[in-house]
Amino acid sequence: MTDAKTPRDLNAFIEGIPYARFLGISVDQKGNEITTVMKFDQKLIGNPMLPALHGGVIGAFLEMTAIIQLAYETGSAAIPKPIGITIDYLRSGKPVDTYARAHITKQGRRVATVQVEAWQEDRSKPIAATHGHFLLKTGEEAES
């Protein structure tokens, strides 16, 4: 377990998550501000007629953003487990790069609540948002 104040390479952290690699997620970190980026790839299209990103891809991107924010804030190498997630799909995801930011609204010893918002060209026009609860591993659990 790393100290929460120690800077960590979040891109190396997500390289260890195969689905995050498949989605093409990377992290743009400036100081303590974290923005996740999902580069557009044709394989992410769910509806080729529009074309629009697959809803599952958007949902997974939101979940990964929450996990990355929790990993950064807690400094834990253990991946938090989702307990419950609610996703609001607000607009169709266009075939362009997608960005997201997470905010931890409450963090206890075992459970954290996170809100995430994803957008594309204009941050004031989100395409999706999520509210989720995540189980955090304690020091003993993370080592086992």
N, C-alpha and C positions, 0 to 999 in steps of 0.2 A: 504494500500500500504506500502510495506516495503522499507527501504532505499536501494538503489542499492549496497551500500558497506556492508550491513549486510549479513553474510553468511546465506543461507537458505537450508533447507532439500529438495533437488530436488526430491528425491525418494518419499517423502510425497506429493509433488506437483503432480507427475505423477500418484500417487495412486488415485487422484481425476479425472483421465481421464479413463473412462471404457475401451476404445479400447487399450490404452497403457497397461493396466493390462492384457487384453486378449492376446496381443502380447508378454507379458513377458518382457517388457522393464524396465531396471534399469539404474542407473547413477553411473559411477565410477568417483568421483571427487577428484583430487589431486591439492590442491590450487585453482587457477582460471582456471585450465585445466579440461574440461568436456568431457568425453567419454561416449556415450550411448552404452548399451549392450542389444542385443536381443538374449536371450537364445534360442537355437534350441528346437522346439517342433514339433512333427509329424503333428499337425494340421496346421502348416504353409506351408506345402508342396503344391505346385500348380500342378506340373507335377510329378506323382509318378513313371513314367517310367525312368526318369533320375537318381535320384530324384532331384528336384530343388524347391527352395522357390518360392512362388506365387509372381508375379510382384506387385500386390496390397499390399502385406505385406511389400515388400521392399520399395515401394513408401510411405506407411504410416509410416514406421520406419524413413525414411529420413525427412518427414514432422514433426514428433514428435520430432526428434532431433533438428530441427530448432526452434520449439516452446519452447523446454526446454532451449536452448541457449538464446533465447530472454527473457524468464522469468528470467533467471539468470542475464543477463546483465541489464535489466530494473528494476528488483526488483518488478515488478507488479504481483499481484495475478491473474489478468485478463488474460485469454488465448488469445494470438494474433490470428487473423483470417486470413487464407490464401487468398490472392487476386489472385495470379497466380503462378503456379509452373510448372517448366519444369524438367522432369526427364530423365537422360541418363542412360539406362541400358547397362552396359559395359561387364558383364559376367554373367553366370548363378550363382545364389546363391546356394551354396552347403548346405546339411543338417548338418550345424555346427553353432556355435555361430557367430553372426554378430556384428560388431562394427561401430560406426560413430562419426564423429566430425563435428561441424558447426563453421562457421566463418561469423560474421556480417560484410558485406562489406560497408553498408551505413545505418545509422539510423537517421531518422528525428523525428519530434514530432508525426507524424501520421503514417508513413510508414517506414518499415525496409526491407532491402534486405539481404538475407542470402544465403550462399553457404554451401552445406553439401556433405560429401564424406563418403561412406560406404565400408567396406572391411571385409574380413574374416581372413584367416591365415596370410596374408602378406599385410601390409598397403600400400606398393608400387604397389599393384595390386587391385585397387578398383573394386567392383562389380557394383556400381551405384553412380551417383552424381546428385545433384539437385541444381537448382537456383530458389529461390522463393522470392516473395514480400508478406509482411504481414502487415495487418492493426493493429496498436497498439491502445489500448484504452487509452484515456486521463484519468486523475484522476477523473473527474466528471462522465465520462461514466462508469468507472470501479465500482463506488459506486452505480450506478443505476441498 
